[in-house]
Amino acid sequence: MGLAERLGISKPRSARQTVHTFSRNVRIIESKGNGREMESQRTVWHTRGWTFQEDIFSRRKLYFENGWMRWECDDAVWCEVGSIRSQGHLRPDDSRTAFSRIIPNLGLLQLMISSYNRRDLTYPEDALHAIGGCFFAMSRSFVEGFIPGLPEAFFYAALLWNPYTMVTRRVRKSTVNDGCLPSWSWAGWEGSLDLRLWTIGFMEQSPHREPSRQLDRVKPLVT
C-alpha cells in the first residue's frame, strides 16, 4: 500500500514482488524491477535546488520513490531492488568528512557545485542562498570565504569555469531588491558546468601530500 493510502493522499504501491518458498525456513523474495526504477535522480525531490543541502547534511534518509523504498546512512545503502550508487556521484558522507578538514578540497567543491547547479530554483536569485550552508560548513578550510560562489583563496583558477552544455542566465524574479548574480560567476548561470580547470594546469604539486591533496596552490595568470 502507499505510505498514506488510508488517508487517500497516495496511490497503492506499484512495486512487484514474488515470494519463492524453497523449504519451511527458506524463502526468497524476487523483486520485479531494476536499479533504474529506484534512481532518486529521476524524482522531483532530487531536481530541486533547496533539497541539495538536505541530502548533504542528513545522516539518515528513508526514501519512498517510484514504488520502492531505500534506506541510506553513512555506512550503507539498502535497496529493495537494484543498486543506485555509482562512481562520480557526490556522496553526502564524503562531503561531511571534507567539511571537517583544514586543507581546502577543490575537487569536492568542484563536484558539489557541478551537481548543484543543474537543479531547479523557483527564484533564480536564491542560487547562492540554497548552497550557502555547504559554503559555511567548508569555511574551516576555505577561511577566506567565497566571492559569489568562487573561493577567494583560489580566485584566479575559480574564474576559469566553463559551461559544459548550454546554460541559461539566471534572472531575478523577486522585486524585493535590485541585486543580481554576476555573470562572471557560475552562480549567474543555470546548467551543467565544466570546472576541470579549477584543478588542472594551474596548481603546484606537492609530493609530500596525499594524492587527493596534491593540488594545493594557485599560480596567478597575470601579475
GROMACS elastic network, one bead per residue, 0.5 to 0.9 nm:
[ bonds ]
;  ai    aj funct       b0    kb
    1     4     6  0.80422   500
    1     5     6  0.60817   500
    1     6     6  0.86740   500
    1    10     6  0.88043   500
    1    11     6  0.75279   500
    1    14     6  0.83383   500
    2     6     6  0.81616   500
    2     9     6  0.86487   500
    2    10     6  0.56347   500
    2    11     6  0.55116   500
    2    14     6  0.85930   500
    2    67     6  0.82849   500
    3     6     6  0.83521   500
    3     9     6  0.89395   500
    3    10     6  0.69661   500
    3    11     6  0.85476   500
    3    12     6  0.83643   500
    3    13     6  0.82030   500
    3    64     6  0.82084   500
    4     7     6  0.55182   500
    4     8     6  0.67746   500
    4     9     6  0.61273   500
    4    10     6  0.57265   500
    4    11     6  0.83005   500
    5     8     6  0.51712   500
    5     9     6  0.62710   500
    5    10     6  0.52750   500
    5    11     6  0.63307   500
    5    12     6  0.64998   500
    5    13     6  0.88841   500
    6     9     6  0.78627   500
    6    10     6  0.84456   500
    7    10     6  0.77628   500
    8    11     6  0.76270   500
   10    13     6  0.87289   500
   11    14     6  0.82810   500
   12    67     6  0.84316   500
   13    16     6  0.85630   500
   13    66     6  0.86497   500
   13    67     6  0.52487   500
   13    68     6  0.77814   500
   14    66     6  0.75937   500
   14    68     6  0.77997   500
   15    31     6  0.76716   500
   15    32     6  0.72809   500
   15    33     6  0.78274   500
   15    66     6  0.80703   500
   15    67     6  0.50267   500
   15    68     6  0.60047   500
   16    30     6  0.84804   500
   16    31     6  0.60074   500
   16    32     6  0.51210   500
   16    33     6  0.74071   500
   16    67     6  0.87957   500
   17    29     6  0.64973   500
   17    30     6  0.54575   500
   17    32     6  0.56890   500
   17    33     6  0.87376   500
   18    28     6  0.83050   500
   18    29     6  0.56575   500
   18    30     6  0.50510   500
   18    31     6  0.65161   500
   18    32     6  0.77211   500
   19    27     6  0.67260   500
   19    28     6  0.58178   500
   19    30     6  0.62425   500
   19    31     6  0.88384   500
   20    26     6  0.86443   500
   20    27     6  0.56137   500
   20    28     6  0.51746   500
   20    29     6  0.62048   500
   20    30     6  0.74306   500
   21    24     6  0.74004   500
   21    25     6  0.83469   500
   21    26     6  0.62643   500
   21    28     6  0.65906   500
   21    29     6  0.87919   500
   22    25     6  0.79467   500
   22    26     6  0.55123   500
   22    27     6  0.58796   500
   22    28     6  0.78304   500
   23    26     6  0.50633   500
   23    27     6  0.70813   500
   24    27     6  0.79333   500
   30    81     6  0.87359   500
   31    34     6  0.82384   500
   31    80     6  0.73616   500
   31    81     6  0.61076   500
   31    82     6  0.89458   500
   32    81     6  0.81099   500
   33    36     6  0.82644   500
   33    37     6  0.67180   500
   33    38     6  0.88263   500
   33    81     6  0.68035   500
   33    82     6  0.77165   500
   34    37     6  0.57777   500
   34    38     6  0.74681   500
   34    81     6  0.62682   500
   34    82     6  0.51916   500
   34    83     6  0.81137   500
   35    38     6  0.54282   500
   35    39     6  0.66087   500
   35    79     6  0.89440   500
   35    81     6  0.62598   500
   35    83     6  0.51029   500
   35    84     6  0.59740   500
   36    39     6  0.52081   500
   36    40     6  0.88821   500
   36    42     6  0.86599   500
   36    82     6  0.76120   500
   36    83     6  0.81882   500
   36    84     6  0.73794   500
   37    40     6  0.86295   500
   37    42     6  0.85744   500
   37    65     6  0.85184   500
   37    66     6  0.63405   500
   37    67     6  0.83239   500
   37    68     6  0.80535   500
   37    81     6  0.86887   500
   37    82     6  0.84129   500
   38    41     6  0.87323   500
   38    42     6  0.82533   500
   38    65     6  0.65438   500
   38    66     6  0.62440   500
   38    67     6  0.81139   500
   38    68     6  0.64719   500
   38    69     6  0.80673   500
   38    70     6  0.81289   500
   38    79     6  0.82773   500
   38    80     6  0.88131   500
   38    81     6  0.76363   500
   38    82     6  0.75130   500
   38    83     6  0.80468   500
   38    84     6  0.68702   500
   39    42     6  0.58181   500
   39    43     6  0.77235   500
   39    65     6  0.82312   500
   39    66     6  0.84783   500
   39    83     6  0.84150   500
   39    84     6  0.56757   500
   39    85     6  0.87259   500
   40    43     6  0.54493   500
   40    44     6  0.84897   500
   40    45     6  0.78654   500
   40    46     6  0.63524   500
   40    63     6  0.82691   500
   40    65     6  0.69341   500
   40    66     6  0.85408   500
   40    84     6  0.79499   500
   41    44     6  0.79320   500
   41    45     6  0.80997   500
   41    46     6  0.52895   500
   41    47     6  0.70749   500
   42    45     6  0.85951   500
   42    46     6  0.71456   500
   42    47     6  0.79027   500
   42    66     6  0.89714   500
   43    46     6  0.57791   500
   43    47     6  0.69652   500
   43    65     6  0.72572   500
   43    66     6  0.79006   500
   44    47     6  0.51322   500
   44    48     6  0.66399   500
   45    48     6  0.57565   500
   45    49     6  0.89442   500
   45    51     6  0.66989   500
   45    52     6  0.88979   500
   46    49     6  0.81009   500
   46    51     6  0.68845   500
   46    52     6  0.72921   500
   46    55     6  0.86463   500
   46   119     6  0.77670   500
   47    51     6  0.80337   500
   47    52     6  0.84275   500
   47   116     6  0.89150   500
   47   118     6  0.76648   500
   47   120     6  0.59848   500
   47   121     6  0.89562   500
   48    51     6  0.56934   500
   48    52     6  0.71146   500
   48   116     6  0.89578   500
   48   118     6  0.89977   500
   48   119     6  0.52609   500
   48   121     6  0.63152   500
   48   122     6  0.87122   500
   49    52     6  0.56357   500
   49    53     6  0.82793   500
   49   116     6  0.67074   500
   49   117     6  0.78728   500
   49   118     6  0.82998   500
   49   120     6  0.53226   500
   49   121     6  0.54282   500
   49   122     6  0.86759   500
   49   126     6  0.87748   500
   49   127     6  0.76965   500
   49   130     6  0.63191   500
   49   131     6  0.80446   500
   50    53     6  0.65366   500
   50    54     6  0.74816   500
   50   119     6  0.87081   500
   50   120     6  0.85860   500
   50   121     6  0.74629   500
   50   126     6  0.88582   500
   50   127     6  0.89768   500
   50   129     6  0.86937   500
   50   130     6  0.51513   500
   50   131     6  0.76118   500
   51    55     6  0.63343   500
   51    56     6  0.87805   500
   51   130     6  0.82822   500
   52    55     6  0.53244   500
   52    56     6  0.64362   500
   52    57     6  0.88913   500
   52   115     6  0.87595   500
   52   116     6  0.66370   500
   52   119     6  0.83719   500
   52   130     6  0.77827   500
   52   131     6  0.74642   500
   53    57     6  0.59916   500
   53    58     6  0.81889   500
   53   130     6  0.74052   500
   53   131     6  0.65365   500
   53   132     6  0.87525   500
   53   133     6  0.70165   500
   53   134     6  0.69663   500
   54    57     6  0.55403   500
   54    58     6  0.58072   500
   55    58     6  0.55907   500
   55    59     6  0.84555   500
   55    61     6  0.81891   500
   55    92     6  0.67813   500
   56    59     6  0.80404   500
   56    90     6  0.88632   500
   56    91     6  0.77676   500
   56    93     6  0.75396   500
   56    95     6  0.70119   500
   56    96     6  0.74723   500
   56   134     6  0.82639   500
   57    92     6  0.69027   500
   57    93     6  0.84309   500
   57    95     6  0.86053   500
   57    96     6  0.72275   500
   57   134     6  0.86801   500
   58    61     6  0.66762   500
   58    73     6  0.84393   500
   58    92     6  0.79722   500
   59    72     6  0.80396   500
   59    73     6  0.56311   500
   59    74     6  0.64058   500
   59    92     6  0.81074   500
   59    93     6  0.77007   500
   60    71     6  0.75723   500
   60    72     6  0.57891   500
   60    74     6  0.74269   500
   61    70     6  0.81376   500
   61    71     6  0.58357   500
   61    72     6  0.51567   500
   61    73     6  0.64827   500
   62    69     6  0.71905   500
   62    70     6  0.57769   500
   62    72     6  0.64780   500
   62    73     6  0.89674   500
   63    68     6  0.80319   500
   63    69     6  0.55290   500
   63    70     6  0.50682   500
   63    71     6  0.63881   500
   63    72     6  0.82019   500
   64    67     6  0.68109   500
   64    68     6  0.58071   500
   64    70     6  0.67132   500
   65    68     6  0.53915   500
   65    69     6  0.63250   500
   65    70     6  0.80582   500
   66    69     6  0.83784   500
   68    79     6  0.81283   500
   68    80     6  0.66519   500
   68    81     6  0.79256   500
   69    78     6  0.88040   500
   69    79     6  0.66265   500
   69    80     6  0.62876   500
   69    81     6  0.88483   500
   70    77     6  0.73403   500
   70    78     6  0.58059   500
   70    80     6  0.65865   500
   70    81     6  0.88690   500
   71    76     6  0.81167   500
   71    77     6  0.57854   500
   71    78     6  0.51550   500
   71    79     6  0.65992   500
   72    75     6  0.79952   500
   72    76     6  0.60802   500
   72    78     6  0.64830   500
   72    79     6  0.86763   500
   73    76     6  0.55846   500
   73    77     6  0.64946   500
   73    78     6  0.89657   500
   73    93     6  0.80958   500
   74    77     6  0.82618   500
   74    92     6  0.79123   500
   74    93     6  0.54694   500
   74    94     6  0.87746   500
   75    93     6  0.85994   500
   77    83     6  0.87000   500
   77    84     6  0.87036   500
   77    85     6  0.83301   500
   78    81     6  0.88200   500
   78    83     6  0.86808   500
   79    82     6  0.67068   500
   79    83     6  0.69147   500
   79    84     6  0.82222   500
   83    86     6  0.82337   500
   85    89     6  0.73636   500
   85    91     6  0.88400   500
   86    89     6  0.62611   500
   87    90     6  0.86028   500
   88    91     6  0.88639   500
   88   111     6  0.84285   500
   89   111     6  0.82053   500
   89   115     6  0.82443   500
   90    93     6  0.89043   500
   90    94     6  0.76927   500
   90    95     6  0.77128   500
   90   108     6  0.82768   500
   90   111     6  0.66763   500
   90   112     6  0.67241   500
   90   115     6  0.73587   500
   91    94     6  0.53574   500
   91    95     6  0.65167   500
   92    95     6  0.50306   500
   92    96     6  0.63470   500
   92    97     6  0.87221   500
   93    96     6  0.52335   500
   93    97     6  0.62944   500
   93    98     6  0.87152   500
   94    97     6  0.51861   500
   94    98     6  0.63100   500
   94    99     6  0.87725   500
   94   108     6  0.85476   500
   95    98     6  0.51270   500
   95    99     6  0.62780   500
   95   108     6  0.71848   500
   95   109     6  0.89505   500
   95   112     6  0.83748   500
   95   134     6  0.89329   500
   96    99     6  0.50087   500
   96   100     6  0.69396   500
   96   137     6  0.83990   500
   97   100     6  0.56873   500
   97   101     6  0.71764   500
   98   101     6  0.53311   500
   98   102     6  0.85612   500
   98   103     6  0.87687   500
   98   104     6  0.84779   500
   98   105     6  0.71670   500
   98   108     6  0.77712   500
   98   138     6  0.77271   500
   98   141     6  0.89114   500
   99   102     6  0.82070   500
   99   134     6  0.83363   500
   99   137     6  0.56290   500
   99   138     6  0.50212   500
   99   139     6  0.80713   500
   99   140     6  0.73473   500
   99   141     6  0.76991   500
  100   137     6  0.80517   500
  100   138     6  0.76524   500
  100   140     6  0.71712   500
  100   141     6  0.80614   500
  101   104     6  0.74516   500
  101   105     6  0.84319   500
  101   138     6  0.83085   500
  101   140     6  0.71191   500
  101   141     6  0.62925   500
  102   138     6  0.87705   500
  102   139     6  0.88781   500
  102   140     6  0.57083   500
  102   142     6  0.80203   500
  102   143     6  0.89051   500
  103   140     6  0.83075   500
  103   141     6  0.51391   500
  103   142     6  0.79065   500
  103   213     6  0.78298   500
  103   216     6  0.83572   500
  104   107     6  0.89053   500
  104   108     6  0.89884   500
  104   109     6  0.87438   500
  104   138     6  0.81034   500
  104   140     6  0.85005   500
  104   142     6  0.58625   500
  104   143     6  0.89893   500
  104   213     6  0.81718   500
  104   216     6  0.76264   500
  105   108     6  0.55703   500
  105   109     6  0.64494   500
  105   110     6  0.87078   500
  105   141     6  0.78714   500
  105   142     6  0.87415   500
  105   212     6  0.79967   500
  105   213     6  0.69987   500
  105   215     6  0.89091   500
  105   216     6  0.84480   500
  106   110     6  0.59080   500
  106   111     6  0.85539   500
  106   154     6  0.88522   500
  106   198     6  0.72006   500
  106   199     6  0.68564   500
  106   213     6  0.87829   500
  106   215     6  0.83570   500
  106   216     6  0.84928   500
  107   110     6  0.51003   500
  107   111     6  0.63164   500
  107   112     6  0.86192   500
  107   196     6  0.87796   500
  107   198     6  0.81629   500
  107   199     6  0.69722   500
  107   212     6  0.80214   500
  107   213     6  0.89285   500
  108   111     6  0.51038   500
  108   112     6  0.59933   500
  108   113     6  0.85986   500
  109   112     6  0.50370   500
  109   113     6  0.61357   500
  109   114     6  0.84484   500
  109   135     6  0.89963   500
  109   138     6  0.89360   500
  110   113     6  0.54653   500
  110   114     6  0.61295   500
  110   115     6  0.86468   500
  110   194     6  0.88283   500
  110   195     6  0.60922   500
  110   196     6  0.77678   500
  110   198     6  0.75408   500
  110   199     6  0.86789   500
  111   114     6  0.51390   500
  111   115     6  0.61229   500
  111   116     6  0.85584   500
  111   195     6  0.83674   500
  112   115     6  0.52852   500
  112   116     6  0.61428   500
  112   117     6  0.86255   500
  112   134     6  0.89133   500
  113   116     6  0.50247   500
  113   117     6  0.58816   500
  113   118     6  0.88438   500
  113   131     6  0.85743   500
  113   149     6  0.88122   500
  113   186     6  0.87498   500
  113   193     6  0.83045   500
  113   195     6  0.88380   500
  114   117     6  0.55313   500
  114   118     6  0.70620   500
  114   191     6  0.86509   500
  114   192     6  0.64969   500
  114   193     6  0.56987   500
  114   194     6  0.75703   500
  114   195     6  0.75835   500
  115   118     6  0.61626   500
  115   119     6  0.77333   500
  115   192     6  0.81337   500
  115   193     6  0.88623   500
  116   119     6  0.56999   500
  116   120     6  0.89946   500
  116   131     6  0.78792   500
  117   120     6  0.80936   500
  117   127     6  0.81144   500
  117   186     6  0.82116   500
  117   187     6  0.76683   500
  117   189     6  0.81278   500
  117   190     6  0.59405   500
  117   191     6  0.58549   500
  117   192     6  0.65816   500
  117   193     6  0.75458   500
  118   190     6  0.64192   500
  118   192     6  0.56524   500
  118   193     6  0.83693   500
  119   190     6  0.79228   500
  119   191     6  0.78303   500
  120   123     6  0.88231   500
  120   124     6  0.81319   500
  120   190     6  0.82106   500
  121   124     6  0.54425   500
  121   125     6  0.83816   500
  121   126     6  0.71381   500
  121   127     6  0.72954   500
  121   130     6  0.87513   500
  122   125     6  0.89118   500
  122   126     6  0.83183   500
  122   173     6  0.86529   500
  123   126     6  0.57333   500
  123   127     6  0.80103   500
  123   170     6  0.89412   500
  123   171     6  0.85771   500
  123   172     6  0.69158   500
  123   173     6  0.59943   500
  123   174     6  0.71559   500
  124   127     6  0.57929   500
  124   170     6  0.54507   500
  124   171     6  0.62688   500
  124   172     6  0.60089   500
  124   173     6  0.71197   500
  124   181     6  0.89984   500
  124   188     6  0.85691   500
  124   189     6  0.89968   500
  124   190     6  0.84001   500
  125   128     6  0.74953   500
  125   129     6  0.82204   500
  125   170     6  0.70124   500
  125   171     6  0.70028   500
  125   172     6  0.53115   500
  125   173     6  0.73740   500
  125   174     6  0.79107   500
  125   179     6  0.85165   500
  125   180     6  0.67288   500
  125   181     6  0.67739   500
  125   187     6  0.88677   500
  125   188     6  0.83905   500
  126   129     6  0.50355   500
  126   130     6  0.59038   500
  126   131     6  0.87483   500
  126   172     6  0.88908   500
  127   130     6  0.56364   500
  127   131     6  0.70038   500
  127   132     6  0.87670   500
  127   170     6  0.86137   500
  127   181     6  0.84316   500
  127   187     6  0.61002   500
  127   188     6  0.79650   500
  127   190     6  0.88577   500
  128   131     6  0.55190   500
  128   132     6  0.57848   500
  128   148     6  0.71830   500
  128   149     6  0.66740   500
  128   181     6  0.86780   500
  128   187     6  0.66881   500
  129   133     6  0.78210   500
  130   133     6  0.74530   500
  130   134     6  0.88806   500
  131   134     6  0.55519   500
  131   135     6  0.67274   500
  131   136     6  0.89609   500
  131   149     6  0.89909   500
  132   135     6  0.50679   500
  132   136     6  0.61531   500
  132   137     6  0.85880   500
  132   149     6  0.87849   500
  133   136     6  0.50489   500
  133   137     6  0.61511   500
  133   138     6  0.86850   500
  134   137     6  0.50150   500
  134   138     6  0.62835   500
  134   139     6  0.87536   500
  135   138     6  0.51084   500
  135   139     6  0.63092   500
  135   142     6  0.84601   500
  135   145     6  0.79164   500
  135   146     6  0.75706   500
  135   149     6  0.82450   500
  136   139     6  0.51253   500
  136   140     6  0.82305   500
  136   145     6  0.83586   500
  137   140     6  0.71255   500
  137   141     6  0.89829   500
  138   141     6  0.57688   500
  138   142     6  0.60331   500
  138   143     6  0.81647   500
  138   145     6  0.87497   500
  139   143     6  0.50720   500
  139   144     6  0.76889   500
  139   145     6  0.63074   500
  139   146     6  0.88441   500
  140   143     6  0.56078   500
  141   144     6  0.86463   500
  142   145     6  0.56322   500
  142   146     6  0.78561   500
  142   151     6  0.69075   500
  142   152     6  0.79505   500
  142   153     6  0.70272   500
  143   146     6  0.88712   500
  143   152     6  0.88319   500
  143   153     6  0.81325   500
  144   151     6  0.75353   500
  144   152     6  0.58600   500
  144   153     6  0.61133   500
  145   150     6  0.84665   500
  145   151     6  0.61106   500
  145   152     6  0.59489   500
  145   153     6  0.77298   500
  146   149     6  0.54427   500
  146   150     6  0.51287   500
  146   152     6  0.53148   500
  146   153     6  0.83221   500
  146   155     6  0.88050   500
  147   150     6  0.50616   500
  147   151     6  0.62818   500
  147   152     6  0.59972   500
  147   155     6  0.82370   500
  147   185     6  0.86520   500
  148   151     6  0.84577   500
  148   181     6  0.74930   500
  148   182     6  0.75674   500
  148   185     6  0.64774   500
  148   186     6  0.84759   500
  148   187     6  0.69700   500
  148   188     6  0.88877   500
  149   185     6  0.68250   500
  149   186     6  0.72492   500
  149   187     6  0.63316   500
  150   153     6  0.88231   500
  150   154     6  0.77979   500
  150   155     6  0.63419   500
  150   158     6  0.57650   500
  150   159     6  0.74162   500
  150   185     6  0.69792   500
  150   186     6  0.80709   500
  150   187     6  0.88167   500
  151   154     6  0.55074   500
  151   155     6  0.57380   500
  151   158     6  0.67865   500
  152   156     6  0.84224   500
  152   158     6  0.83278   500
  153   156     6  0.84203   500
  153   217     6  0.89458   500
  153   218     6  0.82153   500
  154   157     6  0.56263   500
  154   158     6  0.59334   500
  154   159     6  0.87643   500
  154   198     6  0.81991   500
  154   217     6  0.78265   500
  154   218     6  0.60077   500
  154   219     6  0.89349   500
  155   159     6  0.62003   500
  155   160     6  0.89700   500
  155   218     6  0.84723   500
  155   220     6  0.89578   500
  156   159     6  0.57571   500
  156   160     6  0.74379   500
  156   198     6  0.89169   500
  156   202     6  0.89409   500
  156   218     6  0.72187   500
  156   219     6  0.77181   500
  156   220     6  0.58822   500
  156   221     6  0.70528   500
  157   160     6  0.54624   500
  157   161     6  0.80638   500
  157   197     6  0.68229   500
  157   198     6  0.51657   500
  157   199     6  0.78951   500
  157   202     6  0.68140   500
  157   203     6  0.87601   500
  157   218     6  0.67904   500
  157   219     6  0.81321   500
  157   220     6  0.78692   500
  157   221     6  0.85164   500
  158   161     6  0.62694   500
  158   185     6  0.86378   500
  158   195     6  0.80645   500
  158   197     6  0.79629   500
  158   198     6  0.56876   500
  159   162     6  0.88550   500
  159   184     6  0.71432   500
  159   185     6  0.70675   500
  159   186     6  0.85632   500
  159   198     6  0.83677   500
  160   195     6  0.74174   500
  160   196     6  0.87708   500
  160   197     6  0.61610   500
  160   198     6  0.68235   500
  161   185     6  0.80996   500
  161   186     6  0.69318   500
  161   193     6  0.70966   500
  161   194     6  0.60940   500
  161   195     6  0.50002   500
  161   196     6  0.77126   500
  161   197     6  0.68451   500
  161   198     6  0.73111   500
  162   165     6  0.89763   500
  162   186     6  0.81930   500
  162   192     6  0.89946   500
  162   193     6  0.58834   500
  162   195     6  0.64202   500
  162   196     6  0.86912   500
  162   197     6  0.85815   500
  163   166     6  0.66468   500
  163   167     6  0.63937   500
  163   186     6  0.85228   500
  163   189     6  0.87722   500
  163   191     6  0.74404   500
  163   192     6  0.61429   500
  163   194     6  0.55535   500
  163   195     6  0.84093   500
  164   167     6  0.81085   500
  164   191     6  0.79654   500
  164   192     6  0.52275   500
  164   195     6  0.86270   500
  165   191     6  0.71140   500
  165   192     6  0.57841   500
  165   193     6  0.72167   500
  165   194     6  0.85720   500
  166   190     6  0.88969   500
  166   191     6  0.68082   500
  166   192     6  0.75358   500
  167   189     6  0.60357   500
  167   190     6  0.54294   500
  167   192     6  0.68727   500
  167   193     6  0.83037   500
  168   188     6  0.85527   500
  168   189     6  0.53943   500
  168   190     6  0.50951   500
  168   191     6  0.65811   500
  169   183     6  0.78495   500
  169   188     6  0.60566   500
  169   190     6  0.63499   500
  170   180     6  0.85785   500
  170   181     6  0.74359   500
  170   183     6  0.88579   500
  170   187     6  0.79802   500
  170   188     6  0.53447   500
  170   189     6  0.52378   500
  170   190     6  0.63170   500
  171   180     6  0.74550   500
  171   181     6  0.81190   500
  171   188     6  0.81243   500
  171   189     6  0.88970   500
  172   175     6  0.78325   500
  172   178     6  0.84669   500
  172   179     6  0.81622   500
  172   180     6  0.64783   500
  172   181     6  0.83593   500
  174   177     6  0.74514   500
  174   178     6  0.88024   500
  175   178     6  0.70086   500
  176   179     6  0.89886   500
  177   180     6  0.87875   500
  180   188     6  0.80955   500
  181   184     6  0.87560   500
  181   185     6  0.75943   500
  181   187     6  0.65357   500
  181   189     6  0.85596   500
  182   185     6  0.57081   500
  182   186     6  0.84251   500
  182   187     6  0.74811   500
  182   188     6  0.54893   500
  182   189     6  0.89814   500
  183   186     6  0.74334   500
  183   187     6  0.78883   500
  183   188     6  0.51117   500
  183   189     6  0.72650   500
  184   187     6  0.84754   500
  184   188     6  0.72909   500
  185   188     6  0.56659   500
  185   189     6  0.77244   500
  186   189     6  0.56025   500
  186   190     6  0.78814   500
  186   193     6  0.77910   500
  187   190     6  0.73170   500
  190   193     6  0.87229   500
  194   197     6  0.78717   500
  195   198     6  0.56516   500
  195   199     6  0.79696   500
  196   199     6  0.58418   500
  196   200     6  0.61296   500
  197   201     6  0.68854   500
  197   202     6  0.74123   500
  198   201     6  0.83266   500
  198   202     6  0.74334   500
  198   203     6  0.85711   500
  199   202     6  0.67844   500
  199   203     6  0.66783   500
  199   215     6  0.66606   500
  199   216     6  0.88425   500
  200   203     6  0.68151   500
  200   215     6  0.83551   500
  201   204     6  0.83581   500
  202   215     6  0.86721   500
  202   217     6  0.80595   500
  202   218     6  0.58417   500
  202   219     6  0.57128   500
  202   220     6  0.80391   500
  202   221     6  0.83669   500
  203   214     6  0.86598   500
  203   215     6  0.53920   500
  203   216     6  0.63797   500
  203   217     6  0.51928   500
  203   219     6  0.61912   500
  204   214     6  0.77599   500
  204   215     6  0.59360   500
  204   216     6  0.65404   500
  204   217     6  0.55651   500
  204   218     6  0.69964   500
  204   219     6  0.75736   500
  205   208     6  0.89378   500
  205   209     6  0.85417   500
  205   213     6  0.87570   500
  205   214     6  0.51179   500
  205   215     6  0.52305   500
  205   216     6  0.69645   500
  205   217     6  0.79051   500
  206   209     6  0.58355   500
  206   210     6  0.87483   500
  206   213     6  0.83181   500
  206   214     6  0.52285   500
  206   215     6  0.70839   500
  206   216     6  0.75475   500
  207   210     6  0.77486   500
  207   211     6  0.83909   500
  207   214     6  0.68640   500
  208   214     6  0.78622   500
  209   212     6  0.79424   500
  209   213     6  0.57709   500
  209   214     6  0.53657   500
  209   215     6  0.88074   500
  210   213     6  0.54784   500
  210   214     6  0.62534   500
  211   214     6  0.53577   500
  211   215     6  0.84330   500
  212   215     6  0.76960   500
  213   216     6  0.64154   500
  214   217     6  0.89095   500
  215   218     6  0.83540   500
  219   222     6  0.88476   500
  220   223     6  0.68168   500
